[in-house]
Structures are given as C-alpha cells and as structure tokens.
Amino acid sequence: MKADADAPGAPRVEVRSGASGLVERAAAGDASAWQELIAAYGKRVFALAYSRCRRVDEAEEVTQSVFATLAATLTGTHAGEYAERGKFEAWLFRIAINRTRDAVRGVRRRQAAMDTLRAAGSGTHADPQPPADSRLPALRRALESLPDADRDVIELRHHAGLSFRQMSDLLDEPVGTLLARHHRALRKIRALMQSTADDGEQNP
C-alpha cells in the first residue's frame, strides 16, 4: 500500500451508508465491502502512521497490521469479539495508534543500536544531522516536541481525518477538552516554528 512519501494528510473518504452495515457485510465475507473499508480508511491509517514513523515501509507495515487485526476480529480467529456500536472509526484508530507507537519504539531501538555501532567504529559520537532550512522539517520537530496527548489530537484530526466527536469516542474525553487541547497544540506549534525561523535569521 503505497502513498506519497511526504504524506501531507490523507483525504477523508466517508462511508456514506454508515460503517455498521459495511462492517457487517465485510464480516459476512463480502469482498466488495472489504475493498470499501480499505478505500475509506487505508490512506488515513497510513497517514497517521507515517506522521510518526517518517518511513514509508514502517507506515505500510502498521497499516497492514491494522487491517490484519480487523480481518481477524471480523472473520478470523477472533471473529465475534467486535460488536459494532456506531463507533467503528474510534475502535479502528485506537488500534492504529497502538500499532504506530509500537513501531516508533522499534525504530528508536534500532536507531539507537545503529548509532552505538557507528560511534564504536569511529571512536566518536555520531555526527548530528545538519539543520534543515525548509519549514517541513521544522513542523515535524515541533510536532515531535508536543506531549503525546497534544500530538494525538493534532494527528487524529489532520492525518486520520477524525471529527472531534469521533476523537471523543476514541480518547474517552469531552469534545470541549479536545477542542481546547487542539487549539493549544496549534499555538505551541506556531510558536516553536516562529522560534526556529527567528533563530535561522539570527544565525544565517
């Protein structure tokens, strides 16, 4: 499942007839229902995963894992464990968030091991990456600096395309709380990016 390497955010595809009927058809083995589910949610799950993994292969692996879990829950070894109660998207993206966090931890462990090997081979610490001059790397650094709770809201809204009501179902928090957190996180991102821009002007 390929996507643009920069994954700026996936377009939201609505399941117009409601997810409940679509999920029931998929659970009954309807191949066209599975295609609709993948078309509706595949790019959004990938965008959420890529926003943190920053690697296409890792994001694809997360996406495949999420849909494998969905298949197992609906038709496989865990068939019957999921009861549709009008909150399918919240359930699906909860799985996606958990898989993404696992993938990020794995990437960090592998990166730390590689840095250790490089440092041991050269006798010095690995050279830091030079600062990037585009706004996209600055945006990514700003996102990475946010607390997990704030970053979850930003990425679920802008990458996964969830409404605040859907995020409320997923995160089990009031809509008003999530709206305030979203606004606060955006202000933090703007401030961090402005600070980066000011530093760049002072140190050409």
DOBAMI-349602 format. One record per atom (N, C-alpha, C): x, y, z. Coordinates in steps of 0.05 Angstrom, whole numbers, plus 5000, padded with zeros to 4 digits. Each point is the difference from the previous one (the first is absolute). Layout:
% DOBAMI-349602
XYZ
...
***
This chain:
% DOBAMI-349602
501749765000
498350245000
501850255000
500250124977
501950224997
498650275004
501550205007
498950275002
502350194996
499350264995
502150204997
501850005024
502650014995
502049985021
499750215021
498950244992
499750215020
497349985014
498249844990
497449955014
498950255013
499350214985
499250255013
497349985014
498649784998
497449975012
498249874980
498649795009
498449854981
497250134997
498950004976
497350104997
498049825015
498050125011
498149855015
498049874982
499549745002
498049864984
497849915018
497750114996
497749935018
498849744991
499149845019
498449764994
497150105003
498950074977
497450145000
497849845013
500049744995
497949835010
500349945030
502250095012
500549945028
501849765002
501950025019
502049795003
498749735009
497850025015
498949765011
499249794979
498550094980
499249824979
502449894984
502050184995
502449924986
501549795015
500350045026
501549815017
498549735000
497450015002
498449755000
500449844974
500050154978
500549874974
502749884998
502050145010
502849905000
500249755017
498750015023
500149775018
498749754988
498150054982
498649784986
501649904976
502350124995
501749914978
499650144974
498750235000
499550164976
502650134991
501249924977
502550114991
499850294994
497750094988
499750284993
499950175025
499049905022
499950155025
502950045011
501649794997
502850035009
501450224983
499550004974
501250204983
499150285008
497550035007
499050265009
501350085026
500349825019
501350065025
502950104996
501449864982
502850074995
500150274986
498250054981
499950254986
499350235019
498349955019
499150215019
502050065021
501549805009
501750035024
503049954995
500749874979
502849924996
501950244999
499450214984
501750234998
500150165026
497850005014
500050155025
501649865022
499949735001
501749865019
502950034993
500649994974
502850034991
501050285007
498450214995
500850275006
500650045030
498349885017
500550015029
502649875007
500549764990
502449855006
502550154989
499850104976
502350144988
500750255015
498050135011
500550265013
501949965024
500249755010
501849955023
502449834992
499549804982
502249834993
502050144981
499050174983
501650144980
501449814980
499049764998
501149804981
497649864986
500250004974
497849884985
499649705007
502349865001
499749715005
498849945028
500850165020
498949965027
497050075000
499350224987
497150084999
498449794985
501149884979
498649794985
499649765018
502149935015
499849775018
497950045022
499950255011
497950065019
497249974988
499750114976
497449994986
499149724996
501949834990
499349724995
499349865026
501450075022
499549875026
497250085010
499250264996
497450095009
497849854985
500349974973
497949864985
500149705005
502349895006
500149725007
498549955027
500350195018
498549985026
497050024995
499350194982
497250034993
498949744988
501449884982
499149754987
499849785021
502049985018
499949795020
497650035019
499450255006
497850065018
497349954987
499850064975
497449974987
499549714989
502149884989
499549754986
502049775008
502050075015
502149805006
499849885028
502449985012
500249865026
498550145022
499550264997
498650155021
497250094991
499049874980
497350074989
497950005022
498450205001
497950035020
500750165023
502650085003
500950155023
499350304998
499650094975
499350284996
497050044996
498850175016
497250054997
499750294991
499050054975
499750274990
498050155016
500850235010
498250175016
500250294990
500450034974
500250264989
502650155004
502049855010
502650135006
502349854986
499549924976
502049844985
502650164996
499850254992
502450164995
501750035025
498750055022
501450035026
501549745006
498749784996
501249745005
502449954981
499650054975
502149964980
502450175005
499650255006
502350185003
501349975028
498649885019
501349935025
502149784994
499349814984
501949794991
502350134985
499450184982
502150134984
502050165018
498950145020
501850155018
501849815015
498949785010
501649815015
502249874983
499249924975
502049884982
502250204993
499250254996
501950214993
502050055022
499050015025
501850045022
502049765003
499049764995
501849775001
502250024978
499150094976
501950034978
502150215006
499150235012
501950215006
502149915020
499049855021
501949905019
502149814987
499049844981
501949824986
502050154984
499150214986
501850174984
502150135018
499150105023
501950135018
502149815011
499149755006
501949815010
502149934979
499149964975
501949934979
501850244994
499050245001
501650244994
502150035022
499349955025
501950035022
502249794997
499349764992
502049794996
501950074977
498950114978
501750084978
501850235008
499050195015
501750235009
502349905017
499449805018
502049895017
502249874984
499249844979
501949874983
501750194985
498850214989
501550204985
502050155018
499150075024
501850135019
502349825008
499449755004
502249815007
502049974977
499050004976
501749964977
501850244995
499050245005
501550244994
501550115024
499349905024
501250105024
498950275009
497950094986
498750255008
497049964999
498650195010
497149994999
499150054971
497749904993
499050044973
499550304996
500750104976
499650284994
497150074999
499350225012
497250094999
499350084971
497449974994
499150084973
500050304998
500850114977
500050294997
497150105001
499650245010
497350115001
498950044972
497449934997
498750044974
499050284998
499850114975
499250274997
497150034990
498649784996
497250014991
498250005024
497550084996
498150015022
498949725008
500249814981
498949745007
501649865022
502749994999
501449895022
499550155027
499750264998
499450155024
497349935012
498049954982
497449915009
500249735013
501549824988
500349735011
501250015028
502150175003
501350035026
498150115021
498350194991
498150125018
498049795009
499049844982
498249785007
501249815020
502549934994
501449805018
500450115028
500150275002
500550115027
497450025017
497749954987
497550025015
499749765019
498650045022
499349775017
498249814983
500049745008
498649804984
497050074998
498850105021
497150064999
499450224980
501750204998
499650224981
500549904972
502149844997
500749904973
497849814990
498949845017
497849824992
497750164987
499350225013
497750164990
500750124973
502450114997
500750124974
500049794978
501249775006
500349804978
497449854994
498449965020
497349874995
498250194984
500350265005
498450204986
501050044971
502650044997
501150094975
501249784982
500649775012
501049784984
497949784997
498749935022
497949794999
497350114991
499750265002
497550134991
497649955017
500449955026
497849955018
498750265009
497449995005
498750235011
500650015030
499450225013
500450025029
498249815015
497649954990
498249805012
501249724999
501249934977
501349744997
502449985018
501550225002
502349995018
499149985029
497850125007
498949975027
499349715006
498949864981
499449715003
502649845004
502050074983
502549855001
501550045026
500350265007
501750075023
498550015027
497349984998
498350005024
500450265015
499950234985
500250265012
497850184988
499150215015
498050174989
500950154975
498150064983
500750154975
501350275007
498950145020
501150265008
502949995008
500749795014
502849965009
501849964976
499149844980
501649954976
500250254983
497950164998
500150254985
502150195013
500050025026
501950175013
502849904997
500449735002
502649894996
501050044971
498249974981
500850054972
500950284996
498550195011
500750284997
502750065013
500449895024
502550045015
502349884985
499749764988
502149874986
500850164975
498050114986
500650164976
501650255008
499350125022
501550245009
502949935007
500349765012
502849915007
501649964974
498749874980
501449954975
500850264987
498250194999
500650264987
502350145015
499949995026
502150145016
502749864995
500149745000
502549854995
501150064973
498250004980
501050054972
500950294998
498750195013
500950274999
502750035013
500449865022
502650015014
502249894983
499449784985
501949884982
500750204978
498050134989
500450204979
501750235010
499450095024
501650235011
502949925005
500549755009
502749915004
501549994974
498649914979
501249984973
500850274990
498450215005
500750274991
502350115016
500349935025
502250105016
502649864995
499849754989
502449844995
499949904971
500450194981
499949924972
502249814992
***
